[in-house]
Amino acid sequence: MKRTFHAIALFVLLAPFAASAQPDGSRWGFELRPALSVATARFGGSALDPGLGFEGTFSYRMMPHLHAYAGWGWHRMSAGQSFAGSDMDFEETGYTFGLQFVHPLGETGVEYLFRAGAVYDHIETENADGDIVNDSKHGFGWQAEAGVSVTVTESLSLQPTLRFRSLNRTVTIGGTATDVGLRALTVGAGLRWAL
């Protein structure tokens, strides 16, 4: 939990610097994105409640409409009853990277965007006291995303998106290994600053 707090603090501290940075025309950007996650499949046979998360990413424009991005994210979903026990939280944290295509819709100040990439995440299982009872270790998964980018100011954009994430890991509780697949839709509204 301390790592999560430190990551949130880092992103909050970086945001003002990003907002005061160079405006449009810059190749670099920073996005802070809170999101609501909903599992689309059972997780190790367990139903997960909707959860919250956030992500911070940096992007670099390589060509007029093509960007590379990389960042770090945290998402938490819970289950009243699960293969791991009662009142368990499942936190997916780790890294994300990939490519993003952004194209304007005429002169409207609105752009549509598509992202596709990989995640390198792990799943921590926490009990009701906040103690970590398992760490799945990091592994690769994938994600795909679509949305729009709406210009707010010369250096700030609002980016509502819908994302699908997929990650397969093994969770071991009490000596019993369970292969789990985390499949989730996330709805988020990121703020992107031109750096």
C-alpha positions, 0 to 999 in steps of 0.5 A, spaced: 500 500 500 505 504 501 508 503 494 501 505 491 501 512 495 508 513 493 506 512 486 500 517 487 504 522 490 509 522 484 503 523 479 500 529 483 507 532 483 508 531 476 502 534 474 503 541 475 510 541 471 506 538 465 501 543 465 506 549 465 510 546 460 511 547 453 504 547 449 501 544 442 507 542 437 511 539 443 512 531 441 511 529 449 505 529 453 503 526 460 496 523 461 493 522 468 487 517 468 483 515 473 478 509 471 472 504 473 474 497 472 469 491 471 471 484 470 468 481 464 470 474 466 470 470 472 477 471 476 479 464 478 472 462 478 470 468 483 466 474 481 469 480 482 466 487 484 467 493 480 473 497 482 477 503 481 484 505 478 489 510 475 494 510 470 500 515 469 503 515 462 508 519 458 507 519 450 512 521 444 509 523 437 514 519 432 509 521 426 504 526 425 498 521 428 502 516 431 505 516 438 509 511 443 507 511 450 509 508 456 507 508 464 505 505 470 498 503 473 494 501 479 487 497 479 483 494 485 477 489 484 474 486 490 470 479 492 466 478 498 467 470 497 473 468 492 478 462 491 483 466 496 478 467 502 473 472 504 473 479 503 479 479 498 482 485 494 486 483 488 490 489 486 493 489 479 499 494 478 505 494 473 507 497 467 504 499 460 507 501 453 505 501 446 502 505 440 497 510 439 494 513 433 490 520 434 487 523 428 483 530 428 475 530 426 476 536 422 476 543 425 472 541 431 478 540 436 476 533 437 480 527 435 479 520 435 484 515 438 486 508 438 491 505 443 494 498 443 499 495 447 502 490 452 502 490 460 507 487 464 503 487 471 502 483 477 497 481 481 497 482 489 492 479 493 490 482 500 486 480 506 481 485 509 487 487 514 491 490 508 496 484 508 499 481 502 497 474 502 500 473 495 504 476 489 503 473 482 510 476 480 510 480 473 508 477 467 505 480 460 498 481 458 495 486 453 490 491 452 486 495 447 483 502 447 478 507 443 476 514 445 476 521 443 481 527 445 477 533 446 482 540 447 480 544 453 486 549 452 492 549 448 496 545 452 491 540 456 486 535 453 480 531 456 481 524 453 475 519 455 476 512 453 474 505 453 479 500 454 479 492 455 485 489 458 487 481 459 492 478 464 494 471 465 497 469 472 498 464 477 496 465 484 498 461 490 494 461 496 495 456 502 500 452 497 494 451 492 496 454 485 490 457 481 491 460 474 487 466 473 485 470 467 484 478 469 479 480 463 476 487 465 473 493 461 475 500 464 472 506 463 476 512 464 477 520 463 484 522 462 487 529 462 493 530 458 498 535 458 503 537 452 510 537 455 
